[in-house]
């Protein structure tokens, strides 16, 4: 797992070093989105409605679901910032 993360980081750094910072940022966002989609709980939180979230809280606990929601919110905020940055470029 650490080796895979290191390889991904090296890929992103090499794209950024080529001067294409937007491509590097997009690559990171894509990888985060893929990780969210591939993670059962995060995927359910991301696509869930209030009833589904309540079931997840019963199944996983408030703290775990709250952390998942914060991860999803952070990704969405970062994505919005990147979109704004792209429009300014």
Secondary structure, DSSP 8 states (H G I E B T S, - for coil): -HHHHHHHHHHHHHHHHTT-HHHHHHHHHHHHHHHHHHSHHHHHHHH--HHHHHHHHHHH-HHHHHHHHHHHHHHHHHHHHHHHHHHH-
